[in-house]
Amino acid sequence: MWNGYEGKYFEGRDFYDWGLDLDLQEIHGKFKNEIETLAIYSSSIIKSNNILPIDILNKNEKELLERMIHNLTKREISDIYNIYDYKIAKKQYPKFKEITKGLRLNEFSFMQAKTFSNMRVNFNNIHYKMILTHLCTILDECLSGFIKAIAMYYNGIVENINIRTNITDIEKIENRTDMREYFIDNALKYEKNFSGVIEKTKFLLNKYCSDKKYDYSKILCLKVERDCIIHRNGKYDKKAMQLLGKLAKENEEIILNDKKIRTYISESIKLIDFLEEELNDYYFKDFKVPPLKSTLSELE
């Protein structure tokens, strides 16, 4: 266990400002702040009326825009966008014909509504992809923070891990704490058990929560969809099918919406809350102050 104040990791701390419990609390707090900011940002952008300049549309065009967004799929909107005669669009898409009932439209109104609806669904899709990938980054950084904080105080978590290094880097290190941090950072970069959100999640659950089953299936979905968005142009691949089973079909486009994003955010918070509590129980269960009621009853 670490018992000194040397090194960059502890720089600027005083006697009362170090300890694994405080580090875990700080990492958890940073995670909560970042994820709450992300949730507020996402919600405000989606609800904003200023995303597109819809003020140039008349009442009928605005109404058709809203009906198309809420009743047609992204594929249907994209197909209709490529049709230049709204009479043909009605003929080819009965759903479109149904949602135009009661509206006074002409070719120009149709062009306006289809253009804005296509822009809206594509904007939402891009927005949700950005939110999902950033959420995965925030979660990964928090999990890495937990692992690093534990390793800075306790040897056992990374003592048998091999790392990549070179003599030049080693020669620049001035003390044992910086050496420890160097090895930990290196392990987080190259050790396969720490290679991503799922690997880090499984590592922490297996090591500190082995007696409690935790369902991280939605976190797995989050990570798989993130990888497919980044590396497979937003479509499920064979690896995704293997990991998600019936939830994914090869070459099928990943569909993101507000409900799914809110679920992923909620599940991420739930996981980190659970892990912090379990880590504190593991390392500090013998130092907990008993409830006041129990203490008073014992005195009686």
N, C-alpha and C positions, 0 to 999 in steps of 0.2 A: 504493500500500500504506500502511496506517495506521502511524504512527510516533510516537504520543504516548500519554499516559496520561489525558488529559482524558475527561470524559463519564461518564454513568451506567453504561454497559456495562462499563467497566473499573474502576469504583469499588471500592476496597478491595484491589486487586491490587498486588503488588510486582513487582520487576524479573523474577523467575523465574516469575511466575504469569500470563503472557500468551503468546499465540501460538495460531495456528489448530489446531495439532496437539493442544494441551492442551484447547482448547474442544471439538473433535470427540470427544476421549476422554471428557470430562465428559458431553456430551450422550448419547453411546453408553452410558456407565455408568448414567445416570439412566433411559434407556430399558430397559436390562436389568433394573434393580431393579424398575421398575414392572411390566414384563411378567411377570417371575417371580412377583411378588406376586399378580398377577391370575391366573396359572395355578394357584398353590397355593390361592388362595381358591376358584376355580371347582371344583377337584378336591375340596376338603374339604367344600364345600357339597353337592355331588352325592352324595358317599359318606356324608354324615352320616345317622345314623338318627334325628336329633332334628328333622328338618324338619317332620314330621307326628307327632302323638301316637298312633303305631301301637300303643303298649302297651295301649290299650283293646281291641284286637282279640284274639280267641282264635287258637289255632294254625291252624285251618282257614281263618279269615278272612285271616290273614297270608299263608298259602300261596296262596290265590286271588288276593290283591292282587299278589304277585310274579309269578304266572303271567300275569295280565292285562297287567301292565306289560311283560313280556318277549315276549309272544306276540301282542298285539293292537296295531293302529295307534291313533294318537291319535283319529282319526275314529271307529273302532269303539268305543273306550272312551267317547267322548262320546255316541254313539248309545245304547249300552247303559245309560249313566247315566240316560237319559230313559225307560227301560223299568222298570216297577215290579213286574213278575212275572218271577222268574228262569226259570220254565218257558218263558215266551214268548221270553226272551232266548236260551235254548238252542235253541229252534225256529228263530228268525230268524238266529242266528249259529252255524253248525256249529263254528267254531273255539272259541267260548265253551263249547259243550257238551263239546268234547274236553278243554279245560283244567280242567273241573270234575270229571273222572273221579277217583274215589278220595277225594273230599272230602265230608264230611257237612255239608250246608248247609240253611238254611231261609231264609225271606223276609228276616229281620233280618240274617242273615249276608251275604246277597247285597247288601242295602242298604249295609251297612258297607263291604264290599270295593269295590263300584262307586264309592261316594262318595270313598274314599281314593285309588283308582286315578285317578279324574278329577282330583282335587286334585294328585296327584303329577305327572301328565303336563303339566298346565297350569303347575305350579310350575317344572318343568324347562324348559318352553318360554319362560316369562318370564325365568328365570335365564339361559339361553343367549343370549337377545336382549340382555340387559343386558351380558353379557360381550363379545359381538361388537361392540356399539356402543362400549363403553369401549376395547376393543382398537384399534378404528379411530381413536379419539381419541388414544391413546398413540402410535400409528404416525404420525399426521398431525403431532403436536407434535414428534416426533423429526426428521422430514423438514424441517419448518419451521426447527428449530434448526440443522440442517446448513446450510441455505441462508443463514440469517441470519449464522451464524458466518463463513462464507466471505465474505459481502458486507461484513462489518465490517472485514475486512483487505484485500480485493481489490475494485477498482472494476468489473471486467469483467462480473461476474455479473448486475448490475442496472443498468448504466450507461445503457441505452437504454429503460428501462421508464418509462412515464408513470404518475403517481399522482394521487390526489385530495387536495387540500389547501385550506387557507384561511389568510388573512393572520394571523388571531388565533393559530392554532397556531404558525405560523412565528415570530412575534414573541416567543414564550415560550422559544424555543430559544437557549441561551447559548453553545454552542461547536460546532465542526465535527463532532465525534464524535456528539453528540446529534442533530445535523442528519442525519447519515448513518443513524443508527438509526431516526429518524423516517421517513425515506424507505423504508427496508427494511421496517419494520413495516407501513407503508401499502401497499407493493407486495404483501406477503404476504396482505393483506386483499382487495385489489381486482384484482391482476393475474391474468388468466385462466390463465396458465401455472402459477400457484401456488394455484389454486382448490380443490384437493382432493388426496387421497392419490395418485390415479393421475396427475394432472397434475404433481405434484411429483416423483413417481417417474420419470416419463418425462423430465422436464426434467433431472434429475441423471444419469440413465443416458445420455441423448443427448449431454450436454455433457462428461461425464467418463469414460464407459465405451463410447464409440461403436464401439470395436473389439472389444467383447465382447458377445455376445448374452446377454440375461438373461430367463428365463421368469418373468414376474410375473403369469401368468394367474390364479393362486390369490388374489393380492392384489386383482386386478380383481374376482373373485367376492366376496371379503370386502367390498369397497367397494360393489358393486352391491346385495348383500343388506342391508348396513347402510342404504343409501338407501331400499330398499323397505320395510324394517321401520319406518323413521322416517316416511316420506312416503306409503306405500301399504298401511298396515295389515298388513304382513308378507306381502304377495303380490307376485309378479313382475308387472311391467307391460311395455308394448311396448318401452320403452327397455332394460329388462333383457334382453329377447329379442334385441334388436339387438346388445348387447354380449356376451352369453353364448352365443348360438346355441341349440343343442339342449339345453343345460343348464337352460334356463328355459322355462316355458310360461306364457302370459298368464293372470293371475288364479289361478295355482296357488300354494298356500301354501308359504312357505319352511320347510323342515324342517331344524332344527338339532339336533345331538347332540354327545356328548362327542368323538367321533372327528373331526368336522368342526372343532370349536373348537380341538382340539389341533393339527390341520393348519394352521389359520390362524395360531395362535400361532407354530408352528415356521417357517412361511413368512415371517412378519414379522421374526423374529429373523434368519433367513437373509438377507433383503434388507438389513437395517440393517448386519449384519456385512460384507456384500459392499460396500456403499456406503462405509462408513468406510475399508475397506482401499483401495478405488479412489481415494478422495479424498486419502488420505495418499500413495499412489503418485504421483498427479498433481502435488501441490504439494511433496512432499518426497523424490522419488526421487533427487535429486542430493545429498541430505544423509544418506543411509542409511550406517551403519557396516558395512563388509563383514564377513562371518562370520569368526570367530576363526581357523578352520582355514585359510581362504584367506590371511589376513594373515600367519600364521606361515609358510606355504609360500612366499610371496613374499619373506620375509626370508631364507629359506634360499637 
